[in-house]
Amino acid sequence: MEALLDGQAEALTQKAIDLALTGDMGALRICLDRIMPARKDRPVTFGLPPIGTAQDAAKASSAVLAAVATGELTPADAGEISRLIDTWVKAFETAELTERLGRLERMTNQ
């Protein structure tokens, strides 16, 4: 089957476009899906507590788990939000360690 289609991509694409332009709804849907694909995700409205410290991140994670338990968030949405929280924690820890290391270096250089 693949061998039959070799070299035909341009012709098939043009045929789909021609059909779409004449009102063929299936061809139109195919063309529009290529121009503007459907979103794979959606915005989630969730009252995430502010995060300014690692302890705040732990509270935010607890809030995410509670929201899953009550059905406010799906497990998939909670997983994505949790990954964002984890990324924030790693960035916070890195910044904090860099600051501590800088202080230690300044102390030892005196």
N, C-alpha and C positions, 0 to 999 in steps of 0.2 A: 504494500500500500504506500509506504513512504517513498519507494522508488518511483511510483506513478506521479507523486506530487512534486518530485524534484524539479526545480526551475519554474514551478507554476505559482509561486507565492504572489508575485506581482499581478498576474492575470486573475487569480482568485480574489485578491484584495480589491482590484478594480471592479470585478463582477459584483462583489458585495456592496461596494459603493454605488454602482449603477442601480442595483435593485433597491437600495435604501432611498435613493433619490427619486425613484418611481413610486415610492409609497409602500414597499414591502416591509411590513412591521418587524418581521424577524431579522431581516438584514439591517434595518435601521437600528434595532436594539443592539446587534453585534457591533455596528460601527460606533454607536454612542458609548458602549461599554469600553471600547478601545480609546476613545477620545477622553472620556470622563468616567473612569472606573468608579464603581460604588465604594464608599468608605468601608473599610474593614472594622473600624472601631467607631465609637461615639463618645461624646463628652459625658462625663459622669459628674453629677452634682452630689457632693458629699461634704459634710462639715468636718474637714480635717483640722484638728487642733494645730495652732501655730507651732513650728519647730524652730527652736533656737539653740537647744542643747541636746546632748545625747539622751538625757532623761526625757526630754520632750518627744524625742523620736520613739522611745519606748511607749509613752502614753499614746502617741499617734498610732502605733502598731496595735495597741490594745483597742483603740477606737475602731480600727479597720476590722479586727476580729469580731467585735461586738456588732458592727454593721452587717457582717456576713451572717451572724447568728440570728439577727432580726429580719433578715431578708432585704435590707436596704441596699446592700451590695451583693453582686454575684461573686462566687469564688474566683472567677477569672478576673473581674475588675479588681478585687482585693489583691490578687497576685500582682497585677500591674502596679497598683498603688504601693504595695509593700516593696517592690523592686525600686521604685522611686525613693522611698524612705531609706532603703539600704544604701542606695547611691549617695544620698545626702549624708548619711552617717559616715560612710567611707571618706567623703570629701571633708567633712568636719574633723574626723580623726586625723587625716593627713595634714590639714592645716594646723591642728593643735600640736601634733608631733613636730612639725616643722618649726613652730614657734618655740616649743620647749627646747629643741635642739639648738636653735639660735641663741637662746638664753644661756644654755650650758656652755656653748662655744665662747660667748662673750665673757662668762665667768672664768673660764679656764685661761683666757688670753690676758687677763688683768695681772 
